[in-house]
Amino acid sequence: AQKRFAFRAETGGARAMGIYAATQVASLAVVSTVSSRFVSQDFMRDTALYLGTAGAAAVVSYLICRFVIFRSPGSDAQ
């Protein structure tokens, strides 16, 4: 669905599914690790930490999808 609708790519990279799965697992691992290690019992601080970490993971995931997995035809990315 992301290939067709979000990125409008004709094809994914040669190992697209593996890279995509690894990206998602790594994002979940980073968010859960940071959220569990730095919990402070302060609701606002913990919420900000979680949202900041999840947002950063989402941006990195998007960039990997856009420029590695579903890159535009004829781009320089390998």
PyMOL Python script that loads the backbone (N, CA, C, O; Angstrom):
from pymol import cmd

cmd.read_pdbstr("""\
ATOM      1  N   ALA A   1       0.828  -1.192   0.000  1.00  0.00           N
ATOM      2  CA  ALA A   1       0.000   0.000   0.000  1.00  0.00           C
ATOM      3  C   ALA A   1       0.875   1.260   0.000  1.00  0.00           C
ATOM      4  O   ALA A   1       0.576   2.221  -0.707  1.00  0.00           O
ATOM      5  N   GLN A   2       1.950   1.256   0.787  1.00  0.00           N
ATOM      6  CA  GLN A   2       2.815   2.442   0.798  1.00  0.00           C
ATOM      7  C   GLN A   2       3.475   2.648  -0.551  1.00  0.00           C
ATOM      8  O   GLN A   2       3.609   3.780  -1.015  1.00  0.00           O
ATOM      9  N   LYS A   3       3.885   1.562  -1.179  1.00  0.00           N
ATOM     10  CA  LYS A   3       4.526   1.689  -2.495  1.00  0.00           C
ATOM     11  C   LYS A   3       3.576   2.354  -3.478  1.00  0.00           C
ATOM     12  O   LYS A   3       3.968   3.258  -4.216  1.00  0.00           O
ATOM     13  N   ARG A   4       2.352   1.915  -3.485  1.00  0.00           N
ATOM     14  CA  ARG A   4       1.402   2.400  -4.486  1.00  0.00           C
ATOM     15  C   ARG A   4       0.812   3.762  -4.149  1.00  0.00           C
ATOM     16  O   ARG A   4       0.749   4.636  -5.013  1.00  0.00           O
ATOM     17  N   PHE A   5       0.379   3.957  -2.902  1.00  0.00           N
ATOM     18  CA  PHE A   5      -0.364   5.162  -2.555  1.00  0.00           C
ATOM     19  C   PHE A   5       0.491   6.258  -1.919  1.00  0.00           C
ATOM     20  O   PHE A   5       0.361   7.426  -2.287  1.00  0.00           O
ATOM     21  N   ALA A   6       1.349   5.908  -0.983  1.00  0.00           N
ATOM     22  CA  ALA A   6       2.124   6.939  -0.282  1.00  0.00           C
ATOM     23  C   ALA A   6       3.293   7.459  -1.125  1.00  0.00           C
ATOM     24  O   ALA A   6       3.535   8.664  -1.191  1.00  0.00           O
ATOM     25  N   PHE A   7       4.011   6.535  -1.767  1.00  0.00           N
ATOM     26  CA  PHE A   7       5.214   6.940  -2.482  1.00  0.00           C
ATOM     27  C   PHE A   7       5.045   6.916  -3.992  1.00  0.00           C
ATOM     28  O   PHE A   7       5.911   7.405  -4.718  1.00  0.00           O
ATOM     29  N   ARG A   8       3.947   6.357  -4.474  1.00  0.00           N
ATOM     30  CA  ARG A   8       3.647   6.269  -5.900  1.00  0.00           C
ATOM     31  C   ARG A   8       4.824   5.741  -6.714  1.00  0.00           C
ATOM     32  O   ARG A   8       5.152   6.259  -7.781  1.00  0.00           O
ATOM     33  N   ALA A   9       5.445   4.696  -6.178  1.00  0.00           N
ATOM     34  CA  ALA A   9       6.586   4.083  -6.848  1.00  0.00           C
ATOM     35  C   ALA A   9       6.118   2.915  -7.702  1.00  0.00           C
ATOM     36  O   ALA A   9       5.145   2.233  -7.379  1.00  0.00           O
ATOM     37  N   GLU A  10       6.822   2.705  -8.780  1.00  0.00           N
ATOM     38  CA  GLU A  10       6.521   1.562  -9.638  1.00  0.00           C
ATOM     39  C   GLU A  10       7.034   0.276  -9.004  1.00  0.00           C
ATOM     40  O   GLU A  10       6.353  -0.749  -9.017  1.00  0.00           O
ATOM     41  N   THR A  11       8.233   0.340  -8.454  1.00  0.00           N
ATOM     42  CA  THR A  11       8.830  -0.841  -7.838  1.00  0.00           C
ATOM     43  C   THR A  11       9.549  -0.443  -6.567  1.00  0.00           C
ATOM     44  O   THR A  11       9.868   0.726  -6.351  1.00  0.00           O
ATOM     45  N   GLY A  12       9.794  -1.427  -5.738  1.00  0.00           N
ATOM     46  CA  GLY A  12      10.632  -1.215  -4.571  1.00  0.00           C
ATOM     47  C   GLY A  12      12.044  -1.634  -4.917  1.00  0.00           C
ATOM     48  O   GLY A  12      12.304  -2.125  -6.015  1.00  0.00           O
ATOM     49  N   GLY A  13      12.949  -1.442  -3.988  1.00  0.00           N
ATOM     50  CA  GLY A  13      14.315  -1.893  -4.207  1.00  0.00           C
ATOM     51  C   GLY A  13      14.363  -3.412  -4.228  1.00  0.00           C
ATOM     52  O   GLY A  13      13.349  -4.070  -3.998  1.00  0.00           O
ATOM     53  N   ALA A  14      15.525  -3.969  -4.500  1.00  0.00           N
ATOM     54  CA  ALA A  14      15.674  -5.421  -4.598  1.00  0.00           C
ATOM     55  C   ALA A  14      15.326  -6.125  -3.287  1.00  0.00           C
ATOM     56  O   ALA A  14      14.770  -7.224  -3.302  1.00  0.00           O
ATOM     57  N   ARG A  15      15.639  -5.521  -2.192  1.00  0.00           N
ATOM     58  CA  ARG A  15      15.370  -6.128  -0.888  1.00  0.00           C
ATOM     59  C   ARG A  15      14.385  -5.272  -0.095  1.00  0.00           C
ATOM     60  O   ARG A  15      14.532  -5.118   1.117  1.00  0.00           O
ATOM     61  N   ALA A  16      13.409  -4.731  -0.757  1.00  0.00           N
ATOM     62  CA  ALA A  16      12.488  -3.765  -0.153  1.00  0.00           C
ATOM     63  C   ALA A  16      11.781  -4.292   1.083  1.00  0.00           C
ATOM     64  O   ALA A  16      11.741  -3.603   2.102  1.00  0.00           O
ATOM     65  N   MET A  17      11.226  -5.486   1.022  1.00  0.00           N
ATOM     66  CA  MET A  17      10.465  -6.002   2.151  1.00  0.00           C
ATOM     67  C   MET A  17      11.335  -6.208   3.384  1.00  0.00           C
ATOM     68  O   MET A  17      10.910  -5.908   4.500  1.00  0.00           O
ATOM     69  N   GLY A  18      12.536  -6.711   3.195  1.00  0.00           N
ATOM     70  CA  GLY A  18      13.447  -6.910   4.316  1.00  0.00           C
ATOM     71  C   GLY A  18      13.876  -5.599   4.952  1.00  0.00           C
ATOM     72  O   GLY A  18      13.906  -5.475   6.177  1.00  0.00           O
ATOM     73  N   ILE A  19      14.206  -4.624   4.120  1.00  0.00           N
ATOM     74  CA  ILE A  19      14.612  -3.315   4.639  1.00  0.00           C
ATOM     75  C   ILE A  19      13.440  -2.651   5.354  1.00  0.00           C
ATOM     76  O   ILE A  19      13.610  -2.058   6.419  1.00  0.00           O
ATOM     77  N   TYR A  20      12.253  -2.753   4.765  1.00  0.00           N
ATOM     78  CA  TYR A  20      11.071  -2.154   5.376  1.00  0.00           C
ATOM     79  C   TYR A  20      10.783  -2.794   6.737  1.00  0.00           C
ATOM     80  O   TYR A  20      10.532  -2.088   7.714  1.00  0.00           O
ATOM     81  N   ALA A  21      10.817  -4.110   6.799  1.00  0.00           N
ATOM     82  CA  ALA A  21      10.563  -4.810   8.070  1.00  0.00           C
ATOM     83  C   ALA A  21      11.617  -4.450   9.111  1.00  0.00           C
ATOM     84  O   ALA A  21      11.285  -4.204  10.271  1.00  0.00           O
ATOM     85  N   ALA A  22      12.884  -4.418   8.707  1.00  0.00           N
ATOM     86  CA  ALA A  22      13.955  -4.059   9.642  1.00  0.00           C
ATOM     87  C   ALA A  22      13.796  -2.627  10.145  1.00  0.00           C
ATOM     88  O   ALA A  22      14.048  -2.350  11.318  1.00  0.00           O
ATOM     89  N   THR A  23      13.384  -1.727   9.273  1.00  0.00           N
ATOM     90  CA  THR A  23      13.155  -0.332   9.667  1.00  0.00           C
ATOM     91  C   THR A  23      12.052  -0.232  10.706  1.00  0.00           C
ATOM     92  O   THR A  23      12.190   0.490  11.693  1.00  0.00           O
ATOM     93  N   GLN A  24      10.956  -0.954  10.491  1.00  0.00           N
ATOM     94  CA  GLN A  24       9.836  -0.898  11.430  1.00  0.00           C
ATOM     95  C   GLN A  24      10.207  -1.512  12.782  1.00  0.00           C
ATOM     96  O   GLN A  24       9.866  -0.959  13.828  1.00  0.00           O
ATOM     97  N   VAL A  25      10.897  -2.641  12.765  1.00  0.00           N
ATOM     98  CA  VAL A  25      11.324  -3.293  14.009  1.00  0.00           C
ATOM     99  C   VAL A  25      12.304  -2.392  14.760  1.00  0.00           C
ATOM    100  O   VAL A  25      12.193  -2.234  15.976  1.00  0.00           O
ATOM    101  N   ALA A  26      13.254  -1.806  14.049  1.00  0.00           N
ATOM    102  CA  ALA A  26      14.218  -0.910  14.685  1.00  0.00           C
ATOM    103  C   ALA A  26      13.521   0.309  15.283  1.00  0.00           C
ATOM    104  O   ALA A  26      13.876   0.746  16.377  1.00  0.00           O
ATOM    105  N   SER A  27      12.545   0.857  14.587  1.00  0.00           N
ATOM    106  CA  SER A  27      11.798   2.006  15.113  1.00  0.00           C
ATOM    107  C   SER A  27      11.084   1.653  16.408  1.00  0.00           C
ATOM    108  O   SER A  27      11.147   2.401  17.383  1.00  0.00           O
ATOM    109  N   LEU A  28      10.409   0.519  16.415  1.00  0.00           N
ATOM    110  CA  LEU A  28       9.719   0.073  17.633  1.00  0.00           C
ATOM    111  C   LEU A  28      10.700  -0.169  18.770  1.00  0.00           C
ATOM    112  O   LEU A  28      10.423   0.188  19.915  1.00  0.00           O
ATOM    113  N   ALA A  29      11.838  -0.769  18.464  1.00  0.00           N
ATOM    114  CA  ALA A  29      12.841  -1.046  19.496  1.00  0.00           C
ATOM    115  C   ALA A  29      13.402   0.240  20.098  1.00  0.00           C
ATOM    116  O   ALA A  29      13.558   0.346  21.314  1.00  0.00           O
ATOM    117  N   VAL A  30      13.704   1.209  19.245  1.00  0.00           N
ATOM    118  CA  VAL A  30      14.246   2.480  19.741  1.00  0.00           C
ATOM    119  C   VAL A  30      13.218   3.210  20.607  1.00  0.00           C
ATOM    120  O   VAL A  30      13.544   3.673  21.700  1.00  0.00           O
ATOM    121  N   VAL A  31      11.999   3.311  20.130  1.00  0.00           N
ATOM    122  CA  VAL A  31      10.963   4.022  20.884  1.00  0.00           C
ATOM    123  C   VAL A  31      10.699   3.340  22.224  1.00  0.00           C
ATOM    124  O   VAL A  31      10.620   4.012  23.252  1.00  0.00           O
ATOM    125  N   SER A  32      10.563   2.024  22.225  1.00  0.00           N
ATOM    126  CA  SER A  32      10.272   1.334  23.488  1.00  0.00           C
ATOM    127  C   SER A  32      11.455   1.378  24.439  1.00  0.00           C
ATOM    128  O   SER A  32      11.265   1.501  25.648  1.00  0.00           O
ATOM    129  N   THR A  33      12.678   1.282  23.918  1.00  0.00           N
ATOM    130  CA  THR A  33      13.857   1.345  24.779  1.00  0.00           C
ATOM    131  C   THR A  33      13.997   2.720  25.424  1.00  0.00           C
ATOM    132  O   THR A  33      14.170   2.823  26.638  1.00  0.00           O
ATOM    133  N   VAL A  34      13.923   3.763  24.624  1.00  0.00           N
ATOM    134  CA  VAL A  34      14.050   5.117  25.168  1.00  0.00           C
ATOM    135  C   VAL A  34      12.909   5.409  26.148  1.00  0.00           C
ATOM    136  O   VAL A  34      13.132   5.979  27.216  1.00  0.00           O
ATOM    137  N   SER A  35      11.699   5.018  25.782  1.00  0.00           N
ATOM    138  CA  SER A  35      10.543   5.293  26.636  1.00  0.00           C
ATOM    139  C   SER A  35      10.621   4.546  27.965  1.00  0.00           C
ATOM    140  O   SER A  35      10.181   5.066  28.990  1.00  0.00           O
ATOM    141  N   SER A  36      11.170   3.346  27.959  1.00  0.00           N
ATOM    142  CA  SER A  36      11.242   2.587  29.216  1.00  0.00           C
ATOM    143  C   SER A  36      12.458   2.967  30.059  1.00  0.00           C
ATOM    144  O   SER A  36      12.394   2.898  31.286  1.00  0.00           O
ATOM    145  N   ARG A  37      13.550   3.363  29.435  1.00  0.00           N
ATOM    146  CA  ARG A  37      14.781   3.691  30.180  1.00  0.00           C
ATOM    147  C   ARG A  37      14.718   5.065  30.847  1.00  0.00           C
ATOM    148  O   ARG A  37      15.308   5.264  31.909  1.00  0.00           O
ATOM    149  N   PHE A  38      14.023   5.990  30.247  1.00  0.00           N
ATOM    150  CA  PHE A  38      14.042   7.357  30.758  1.00  0.00           C
ATOM    151  C   PHE A  38      12.727   7.793  31.369  1.00  0.00           C
ATOM    152  O   PHE A  38      12.445   8.989  31.450  1.00  0.00           O
ATOM    153  N   VAL A  39      11.913   6.832  31.804  1.00  0.00           N
ATOM    154  CA  VAL A  39      10.640   7.165  32.434  1.00  0.00           C
ATOM    155  C   VAL A  39      10.908   7.894  33.755  1.00  0.00           C
ATOM    156  O   VAL A  39      11.782   7.497  34.526  1.00  0.00           O
ATOM    157  N   SER A  40      10.154   8.953  34.003  1.00  0.00           N
ATOM    158  CA  SER A  40      10.409   9.788  35.181  1.00  0.00           C
ATOM    159  C   SER A  40       9.215   9.887  36.125  1.00  0.00           C
ATOM    160  O   SER A  40       9.321  10.523  37.173  1.00  0.00           O
ATOM    161  N   GLN A  41       8.104   9.289  35.790  1.00  0.00           N
ATOM    162  CA  GLN A  41       6.855   9.381  36.556  1.00  0.00           C
ATOM    163  C   GLN A  41       6.206  10.765  36.462  1.00  0.00           C
ATOM    164  O   GLN A  41       5.220  11.028  37.150  1.00  0.00           O
ATOM    165  N   ASP A  42       6.738  11.644  35.628  1.00  0.00           N
ATOM    166  CA  ASP A  42       6.135  12.944  35.356  1.00  0.00           C
ATOM    167  C   ASP A  42       5.401  12.810  34.020  1.00  0.00           C
ATOM    168  O   ASP A  42       6.032  12.660  32.974  1.00  0.00           O
ATOM    169  N   PHE A  43       4.080  12.865  34.061  1.00  0.00           N
ATOM    170  CA  PHE A  43       3.261  12.590  32.884  1.00  0.00           C
ATOM    171  C   PHE A  43       3.650  13.450  31.691  1.00  0.00           C
ATOM    172  O   PHE A  43       3.826  12.923  30.593  1.00  0.00           O
ATOM    173  N   MET A  44       3.788  14.739  31.875  1.00  0.00           N
ATOM    174  CA  MET A  44       4.082  15.638  30.756  1.00  0.00           C
ATOM    175  C   MET A  44       5.471  15.360  30.169  1.00  0.00           C
ATOM    176  O   MET A  44       5.636  15.329  28.950  1.00  0.00           O
ATOM    177  N   ARG A  45       6.445  15.162  31.020  1.00  0.00           N
ATOM    178  CA  ARG A  45       7.810  14.893  30.545  1.00  0.00           C
ATOM    179  C   ARG A  45       7.865  13.551  29.818  1.00  0.00           C
ATOM    180  O   ARG A  45       8.475  13.441  28.755  1.00  0.00           O
ATOM    181  N   ASP A  46       7.231  12.541  30.390  1.00  0.00           N
ATOM    182  CA  ASP A  46       7.238  11.220  29.763  1.00  0.00           C
ATOM    183  C   ASP A  46       6.479  11.228  28.434  1.00  0.00           C
ATOM    184  O   ASP A  46       6.899  10.583  27.473  1.00  0.00           O
ATOM    185  N   THR A  47       5.372  11.953  28.381  1.00  0.00           N
ATOM    186  CA  THR A  47       4.615  12.056  27.136  1.00  0.00           C
ATOM    187  C   THR A  47       5.432  12.776  26.067  1.00  0.00           C
ATOM    188  O   THR A  47       5.466  12.344  24.915  1.00  0.00           O
ATOM    189  N   ALA A  48       6.084  13.865  26.441  1.00  0.00           N
ATOM    190  CA  ALA A  48       6.928  14.601  25.495  1.00  0.00           C
ATOM    191  C   ALA A  48       8.083  13.730  25.003  1.00  0.00           C
ATOM    192  O   ALA A  48       8.409  13.752  23.816  1.00  0.00           O
ATOM    193  N   LEU A  49       8.698  12.971  25.894  1.00  0.00           N
ATOM    194  CA  LEU A  49       9.780  12.076  25.513  1.00  0.00           C
ATOM    195  C   LEU A  49       9.292  11.029  24.521  1.00  0.00           C
ATOM    196  O   LEU A  49       9.938  10.780  23.503  1.00  0.00           O
ATOM    197  N   TYR A  50       8.148  10.415  24.823  1.00  0.00           N
ATOM    198  CA  TYR A  50       7.605   9.392  23.942  1.00  0.00           C
ATOM    199  C   TYR A  50       7.250   9.975  22.572  1.00  0.00           C
ATOM    200  O   TYR A  50       7.608   9.409  21.539  1.00  0.00           O
ATOM    201  N   LEU A  51       6.551  11.098  22.571  1.00  0.00           N
ATOM    202  CA  LEU A  51       6.146  11.702  21.295  1.00  0.00           C
ATOM    203  C   LEU A  51       7.348  12.173  20.481  1.00  0.00           C
ATOM    204  O   LEU A  51       7.362  12.035  19.258  1.00  0.00           O
ATOM    205  N   GLY A  52       8.343  12.720  21.144  1.00  0.00           N
ATOM    206  CA  GLY A  52       9.557  13.152  20.442  1.00  0.00           C
ATOM    207  C   GLY A  52      10.302  11.975  19.833  1.00  0.00           C
ATOM    208  O   GLY A  52      10.750  12.038  18.689  1.00  0.00           O
ATOM    209  N   THR A  53      10.433  10.904  20.603  1.00  0.00           N
ATOM    210  CA  THR A  53      11.121   9.713  20.108  1.00  0.00           C
ATOM    211  C   THR A  53      10.334   9.057  18.983  1.00  0.00           C
ATOM    212  O   THR A  53      10.911   8.684  17.962  1.00  0.00           O
ATOM    213  N   ALA A  54       9.023   8.911  19.157  1.00  0.00           N
ATOM    214  CA  ALA A  54       8.187   8.309  18.115  1.00  0.00           C
ATOM    215  C   ALA A  54       8.181   9.167  16.849  1.00  0.00           C
ATOM    216  O   ALA A  54       8.197   8.638  15.738  1.00  0.00           O
ATOM    217  N   GLY A  55       8.157  10.478  17.018  1.00  0.00           N
ATOM    218  CA  GLY A  55       8.199  11.375  15.868  1.00  0.00           C
ATOM    219  C   GLY A  55       9.507  11.268  15.112  1.00  0.00           C
ATOM    220  O   GLY A  55       9.513  11.230  13.881  1.00  0.00           O
ATOM    221  N   ALA A  56      10.616  11.219  15.836  1.00  0.00           N
ATOM    222  CA  ALA A  56      11.922  11.068  15.186  1.00  0.00           C
ATOM    223  C   ALA A  56      12.018   9.733  14.455  1.00  0.00           C
ATOM    224  O   ALA A  56      12.549   9.664  13.347  1.00  0.00           O
ATOM    225  N   ALA A  57      11.501   8.670  15.079  1.00  0.00           N
ATOM    226  CA  ALA A  57      11.511   7.350  14.430  1.00  0.00           C
ATOM    227  C   ALA A  57      10.647   7.363  13.174  1.00  0.00           C
ATOM    228  O   ALA A  57      11.006   6.740  12.174  1.00  0.00           O
ATOM    229  N   ALA A  58       9.532   8.053  13.209  1.00  0.00           N
ATOM    230  CA  ALA A  58       8.657   8.135  12.041  1.00  0.00           C
ATOM    231  C   ALA A  58       9.324   8.901  10.903  1.00  0.00           C
ATOM    232  O   ALA A  58       9.191   8.518   9.741  1.00  0.00           O
ATOM    233  N   VAL A  59      10.027   9.961  11.217  1.00  0.00           N
ATOM    234  CA  VAL A  59      10.726  10.742  10.189  1.00  0.00           C
ATOM    235  C   VAL A  59      11.833   9.906   9.554  1.00  0.00           C
ATOM    236  O   VAL A  59      11.968   9.886   8.331  1.00  0.00           O
ATOM    237  N   VAL A  60      12.615   9.223  10.366  1.00  0.00           N
ATOM    238  CA  VAL A  60      13.690   8.382   9.838  1.00  0.00           C
ATOM    239  C   VAL A  60      13.100   7.256   8.989  1.00  0.00           C
ATOM    240  O   VAL A  60      13.626   6.947   7.920  1.00  0.00           O
ATOM    241  N   SER A  61      12.021   6.648   9.454  1.00  0.00           N
ATOM    242  CA  SER A  61      11.354   5.589   8.699  1.00  0.00           C
ATOM    243  C   SER A  61      10.870   6.118   7.345  1.00  0.00           C
ATOM    244  O   SER A  61      11.044   5.460   6.319  1.00  0.00           O
ATOM    245  N   TYR A  62      10.268   7.295   7.347  1.00  0.00           N
ATOM    246  CA  TYR A  62       9.811   7.903   6.094  1.00  0.00           C
ATOM    247  C   TYR A  62      10.978   8.129   5.138  1.00  0.00           C
ATOM    248  O   TYR A  62      10.885   7.811   3.952  1.00  0.00           O
ATOM    249  N   LEU A  63      12.073   8.678   5.653  1.00  0.00           N
ATOM    250  CA  LEU A  63      13.229   8.967   4.802  1.00  0.00           C
ATOM    251  C   LEU A  63      13.820   7.692   4.209  1.00  0.00           C
ATOM    252  O   LEU A  63      14.220   7.673   3.045  1.00  0.00           O
ATOM    253  N   ILE A  64      13.875   6.632   5.003  1.00  0.00           N
ATOM    254  CA  ILE A  64      14.378   5.359   4.488  1.00  0.00           C
ATOM    255  C   ILE A  64      13.444   4.832   3.402  1.00  0.00           C
ATOM    256  O   ILE A  64      13.896   4.363   2.358  1.00  0.00           O
ATOM    257  N   CYS A  65      12.155   4.912   3.653  1.00  0.00           N
ATOM    258  CA  CYS A  65      11.191   4.457   2.631  1.00  0.00           C
ATOM    259  C   CYS A  65      11.291   5.297   1.369  1.00  0.00           C
ATOM    260  O   CYS A  65      11.299   4.758   0.262  1.00  0.00           O
ATOM    261  N   ARG A  66      11.367   6.587   1.523  1.00  0.00           N
ATOM    262  CA  ARG A  66      11.353   7.497   0.373  1.00  0.00           C
ATOM    263  C   ARG A  66      12.612   7.410  -0.478  1.00  0.00           C
ATOM    264  O   ARG A  66      12.538   7.382  -1.706  1.00  0.00           O
ATOM    265  N   PHE A  67      13.773   7.368   0.180  1.00  0.00           N
ATOM    266  CA  PHE A  67      15.030   7.472  -0.560  1.00  0.00           C
ATOM    267  C   PHE A  67      15.779   6.152  -0.724  1.00  0.00           C
ATOM    268  O   PHE A  67      16.751   6.101  -1.478  1.00  0.00           O
ATOM    269  N   VAL A  68      15.363   5.088  -0.049  1.00  0.00           N
ATOM    270  CA  VAL A  68      16.037   3.803  -0.185  1.00  0.00           C
ATOM    271  C   VAL A  68      15.105   2.769  -0.797  1.00  0.00           C
ATOM    272  O   VAL A  68      15.421   2.176  -1.828  1.00  0.00           O
ATOM    273  N   ILE A  69      13.967   2.554  -0.170  1.00  0.00           N
ATOM    274  CA  ILE A  69      13.083   1.476  -0.607  1.00  0.00           C
ATOM    275  C   ILE A  69      12.279   1.863  -1.844  1.00  0.00           C
ATOM    276  O   ILE A  69      12.264   1.120  -2.826  1.00  0.00           O
ATOM    277  N   PHE A  70      11.618   3.000  -1.811  1.00  0.00           N
ATOM    278  CA  PHE A  70      10.737   3.417  -2.903  1.00  0.00           C
ATOM    279  C   PHE A  70      11.280   4.633  -3.631  1.00  0.00           C
ATOM    280  O   PHE A  70      10.533   5.566  -3.925  1.00  0.00           O
ATOM    281  N   ARG A  71      12.562   4.632  -3.922  1.00  0.00           N
ATOM    282  CA  ARG A  71      13.181   5.779  -4.587  1.00  0.00           C
ATOM    283  C   ARG A  71      12.612   5.948  -5.998  1.00  0.00           C
ATOM    284  O   ARG A  71      12.161   4.991  -6.629  1.00  0.00           O
ATOM    285  N   SER A  72      12.647   7.161  -6.456  1.00  0.00           N
ATOM    286  CA  SER A  72      12.129   7.471  -7.793  1.00  0.00           C
ATOM    287  C   SER A  72      13.013   6.852  -8.857  1.00  0.00           C
ATOM    288  O   SER A  72      14.229   6.764  -8.683  1.00  0.00           O
ATOM    289  N   PRO A  73      12.415   6.425  -9.954  1.00  0.00           N
ATOM    290  CA  PRO A  73      13.227   5.887 -11.062  1.00  0.00           C
ATOM    291  C   PRO A  73      14.197   6.951 -11.560  1.00  0.00           C
ATOM    292  O   PRO A  73      13.840   8.120 -11.701  1.00  0.00           O
ATOM    293  N   GLY A  74      15.425   6.525 -11.823  1.00  0.00           N
ATOM    294  CA  GLY A  74      16.432   7.445 -12.346  1.00  0.00           C
ATOM    295  C   GLY A  74      17.136   8.253 -11.283  1.00  0.00           C
ATOM    296  O   GLY A  74      17.941   9.124 -11.611  1.00  0.00           O
ATOM    297  N   SER A  75      16.852   7.985  -9.993  1.00  0.00           N
ATOM    298  CA  SER A  75      17.542   8.739  -8.944  1.00  0.00           C
ATOM    299  C   SER A  75      18.942   8.168  -8.755  1.00  0.00           C
ATOM    300  O   SER A  75      19.240   7.057  -9.194  1.00  0.00           O
ATOM    301  N   ASP A  76      19.783   8.939  -8.104  1.00  0.00           N
ATOM    302  CA  ASP A  76      21.169   8.516  -7.875  1.00  0.00           C
ATOM    303  C   ASP A  76      21.296   7.538  -6.731  1.00  0.00           C
ATOM    304  O   ASP A  76      22.339   6.901  -6.587  1.00  0.00           O
ATOM    305  N   ALA A  77      20.256   7.398  -5.903  1.00  0.00           N
ATOM    306  CA  ALA A  77      20.337   6.522  -4.746  1.00  0.00           C
ATOM    307  C   ALA A  77      20.509   5.064  -5.179  1.00  0.00           C
ATOM    308  O   ALA A  77      19.868   4.615  -6.130  1.00  0.00           O
ATOM    309  N   GLN A  78      21.340   4.362  -4.508  1.00  0.00           N
ATOM    310  CA  GLN A  78      21.563   2.948  -4.821  1.00  0.00           C
ATOM    311  C   GLN A  78      21.003   2.091  -3.730  1.00  0.00           C
ATOM    312  O   GLN A  78      21.088   0.865  -3.802  1.00  0.00           O
TER     313      GLN A  78
END
""", "prot")
cmd.dss("prot")
cmd.show_as("cartoon", "prot")
cmd.util.cbc("prot")
cmd.orient("prot")
